[in-house]
Amino acid sequence: MKILILEDDRHLLDLLTRNMQMYGECYSTDNGADALRAFEEAMINNAPFDIALLDVMLPGMSGYEVLEYIRQMEAQWKKDGLRGAKIIMVTALNSSKNIIQAFRENCEGYLTKPYTTEELNTLLKGLGIVPQREYSSTYHNLNARSHSL
């Protein structure tokens, strides 16, 4: 399983990446441009992401914008609907307005910070996502790549 994680808080990004490694291969970044670039490359290489966890409040491009662009790419590549990535918004925004907006943009889950590992795992299980391994150190820091791509 291929997982994209977008979180601008370095500490939370590291924690979320460690938590998600039991579910599959993680690709993590702290900005929307790198996340979209990775998502598009995965589509081009016919190896799309299965899951994306997106923070909402980000510098530059919001998680809602990233979600919208991801859904547009999936439609363009005919990987939308049930064939698309399961997207979970992970954010401190807990108002009904924000939650409704996320689901209107077609996310599958919404997790409010602060959250526990148990809450994350319960949400994933509810979406039919189960751990694939005990633990793996396989992850890719997309921020190590050049931002001029």
C-alpha positions as CSV (number, residue, x, y, z in Angstrom):
1,M,0.0,0.0,0.0
2,K,1.3,3.4,-1.0
3,I,0.6,6.3,1.4
4,L,1.0,10.1,0.9
5,I,1.3,12.2,4.1
6,L,1.1,16.0,4.0
7,E,1.7,17.9,7.2
8,D,3.6,21.1,7.7
9,D,4.5,20.5,11.4
10,R,7.7,18.5,11.3
11,H,7.0,16.8,14.7
12,L,3.5,15.7,13.7
13,L,4.8,14.7,10.2
14,D,7.3,12.4,11.8
15,L,4.8,10.9,14.2
16,L,2.2,10.4,11.5
17,T,4.7,8.8,9.2
18,R,5.9,6.4,12.0
19,N,2.3,5.5,12.8
20,M,1.4,4.8,9.1
21,Q,4.5,2.7,8.3
22,M,2.7,-0.5,9.4
23,Y,0.1,0.2,6.7
24,G,2.6,0.5,3.8
25,E,5.2,2.6,2.1
26,C,5.0,6.2,3.2
27,Y,5.9,9.3,1.2
28,S,5.9,12.4,3.4
29,T,6.1,16.1,2.7
30,D,5.4,19.5,4.4
31,N,4.0,21.3,1.4
32,G,1.2,21.0,-1.1
33,A,3.3,21.5,-4.3
34,D,5.5,18.5,-3.5
35,A,2.5,16.4,-2.5
36,L,0.8,17.1,-5.9
37,R,4.0,16.5,-7.8
38,A,4.4,13.1,-6.1
39,F,0.7,12.2,-6.7
40,E,1.0,13.1,-10.4
41,E,4.2,11.1,-10.8
42,A,2.6,8.1,-9.2
43,M,-0.3,8.4,-11.6
44,I,2.0,8.7,-14.6
45,N,4.0,5.6,-13.4
46,N,0.7,3.7,-13.0
47,A,1.5,3.3,-9.3
48,P,-1.1,5.6,-7.6
49,F,-1.3,6.3,-3.9
50,D,-3.8,4.2,-2.0
51,I,-4.1,6.6,0.9
52,A,-3.5,10.3,1.5
53,L,-3.5,12.0,4.8
54,L,-3.7,15.8,4.3
55,D,-3.3,18.6,6.8
56,V,-5.7,21.5,6.0
57,M,-3.9,24.6,7.3
58,L,-0.7,24.8,5.2
59,P,1.4,27.7,4.0
60,G,0.8,28.4,0.3
61,M,-1.8,25.8,-0.7
62,S,-4.5,24.5,1.7
63,G,-5.2,20.8,2.2
64,Y,-8.6,21.5,0.6
65,E,-6.9,22.7,-2.5
66,V,-4.6,19.7,-2.6
67,L,-7.7,17.4,-2.2
68,E,-9.4,19.2,-5.0
69,Y,-6.4,18.8,-7.4
70,I,-6.0,15.2,-6.4
71,R,-9.6,14.4,-7.3
72,Q,-9.2,16.3,-10.6
73,M,-6.1,14.2,-11.5
74,E,-7.9,11.0,-10.6
75,A,-10.8,11.9,-12.9
76,Q,-8.3,12.8,-15.7
77,W,-6.6,9.4,-15.3
78,K,-9.9,7.5,-14.9
79,K,-8.9,6.5,-11.3
80,D,-11.8,8.3,-9.6
81,G,-14.6,7.1,-7.4
82,L,-13.9,3.8,-5.7
83,R,-10.7,3.4,-7.7
84,G,-9.3,6.6,-6.2
85,A,-7.1,7.1,-3.1
86,K,-8.8,7.1,0.3
87,I,-8.2,10.6,1.6
88,I,-8.2,11.6,5.2
89,M,-8.1,15.2,6.3
90,V,-6.0,15.6,9.5
91,T,-6.5,19.0,11.0
92,A,-7.2,21.1,14.1
93,L,-10.2,22.6,12.4
94,N,-13.2,21.0,14.1
95,S,-16.2,23.2,13.0
96,S,-19.0,21.6,11.1
97,K,-18.3,24.1,8.3
98,N,-14.8,22.7,7.8
99,I,-15.9,19.1,8.1
100,I,-18.7,19.6,5.5
101,Q,-16.3,21.3,3.1
102,A,-13.9,18.4,3.3
103,F,-16.6,15.8,2.6
104,R,-17.9,18.0,-0.3
105,E,-14.5,17.8,-1.8
106,N,-14.8,14.0,-1.5
107,C,-12.5,13.0,1.3
108,E,-13.3,9.7,3.0
109,G,-12.3,10.6,6.6
110,Y,-11.7,13.5,8.9
111,L,-9.5,13.4,12.0
112,T,-9.3,16.3,14.4
113,K,-6.1,17.1,16.1
114,P,-5.1,16.3,18.7
115,Y,-5.9,12.7,18.1
116,T,-4.7,9.4,19.5
117,T,-3.1,6.5,17.6
118,E,-6.2,4.5,18.5
119,E,-8.5,7.1,16.9
120,L,-6.4,7.0,13.7
121,N,-6.3,3.2,13.6
122,T,-10.1,3.1,14.2
123,L,-10.7,5.5,11.4
124,L,-8.5,3.5,9.1
125,K,-10.1,0.2,10.0
126,G,-13.5,1.8,9.3
127,L,-12.3,2.6,5.8
128,G,-11.2,-1.0,5.3
129,I,-7.5,-0.2,5.7
130,V,-5.6,-2.7,7.8
131,P,-1.9,-2.9,8.8
132,Q,0.2,-4.8,6.3
133,R,3.2,-5.4,8.5
134,E,4.4,-5.0,12.1
135,Y,6.7,-2.1,11.4
136,S,8.8,-0.8,8.5
137,S,11.3,1.9,8.2
138,T,10.4,2.4,4.5
139,Y,9.4,5.9,3.9
140,H,10.4,8.7,1.5
141,N,10.9,12.3,2.5
142,L,9.7,14.3,-0.5
143,N,11.2,17.4,1.0
144,A,14.7,16.1,0.3
145,R,14.0,16.6,-3.4
146,S,14.6,19.9,-5.1
147,H,11.7,22.3,-4.9
148,S,12.5,23.6,-8.4
149,L,10.9,20.5,-10.1
